């Protein structure tokens, strides 16, 4: 039986190329495509694919948040990230959102096909460089209960970390593939949860908690 796929990428040529490659390899059925995050969520709900092949940078809703929504609504649908972005923040955010795998777009077609088969079977799959960084991260990560500011959501933590490191709103938005207004709204929520009045107080509290060193 073929693995049913939803291809998510904002470039039609990329989707067409993937569809052609996977058709040539065999064992896959592309049941749908989406060029934006919201559309990906809608198509996933409608089509119930076995695997969503997800890019990170998408219009209207980034691939990490789309992954989170799809995995929450459809726990039996696996998500494999296929992107050109391999920075630690994006990789770890995708994993926390529920993605079962993370490959870069320069991966060999057979590796992509193998990754799809792996996540469809309930396994986790990472490209070589990503896998090494995951191991390094996990070996040095703090226990979950020791993470500062447990009242914050995952996205709020990522934003606070960057704020503590001296990033401006526009820079945070660019790094996390979010709209500036979204970052501003999230910062307002962070300030309220931390009981601080402004950015300066938030930075001080974050650094006292060990962030942004």
Secondary structure, 3 states (H helix, E strand, C coil): CCEEEEEECCCHHHHHHHHHHHHHHCCEEEEEEECEHHHHHHHHHHHCCCEEEECCCCECCCHHHHHHHHHHHCCCCEEEEEECCCCHHHHHHHHHHCCCEEEECCCCHHHHHHHHHHHHCCCCEECHHHHHHHHHHHHHCCCHHHCCCCCCCHHHHHHHHHHHCCCCHHHHHHHHCCCHHHHHHHHHHHHHHHCCCCHHHHHHHHHHCCCCC
